Amino acid sequence: MFSSLGGFYRRAVSRAVHRGSRWAREAGAVTAARPGPYRFGRIGPGTRLAFPQGTIFNERWIRLGDHCVIAEQVTLTAGMVPGLELGPDPVLRLGDGVVLGRGSHVVASRPVVLGNDVFCGPYVYITSDNHSYDDPGQPIGKQWPRTGPVEIGDGSWLGAGAVILPGARLGRNVVVAAAAVVRGEVPDHAVVAGAPARVVRRWDPERGWQPPLRTPPPAPVPEGVSAEQLLAMAEPAPPPAETAEQQPEGPC
């Protein structure tokens, strides 16, 4: 009896904790209508920063486009420390439809621009600042950093753990492999991988992808198919019913 009561209370507490967690995530999300403590230069309609947010400061110089999805624990900073005066222009700009995966960091003291429909996996790091080590007698963390603007073209995809360093300029529809470290220029319609990243595949208008893709393109969803129909297609078919002739005979 006492064991049953203990199980009941544990289940009740678990349900209460999860209800409270859902309430906190909803109440703590940041949108244009509910900016919370933040005063962004712009939050476009449909954009949402999930709760809990990461480190955010100097948001007056951060502009977020329309319908962006910013996951939990994402850091967005303009400048290296809070309270700076950064001039009349935005420093960090996200285009429309940008997705930043959980735990990603975007740190900008020079202009950092993500174009429209840039998708980032979790724990991506994009920065306009990098430590310098010119003086061997000084701690690296105390030396003045090297900086450079960063631009990521429309439609690009950055895999989990990718690092985009100061001065990087990525073209349109660029794929950055997971854990790649990118600096310098990357042309349109290229795939880069490695540390430092190098181009491993390019789109040629006459020959297509070079080297060729190893798998066929996925079949698109036919027009007019509803979500219910897609779910029904994904469910396994039920096993055929056994007939009297198929059923094994019992013992005589």
Helices and strands as residue ranges (DSSP letters): H 2-28, E 42-43, E 48-49, E 56-57, G 59-61, E 62-64, E 69-70, E 75-78, E 92-94, E 99-100, E 105-108, E 112-114, E 119-120, E 125-127, E 129-130, G 140-142, E 146-147, E 150-152, E 157-158, E 163-164, E 169-170, E 175-176, E 181-182, E 185-186, E 190-193, E 198-204, E 208-210, H 227-234
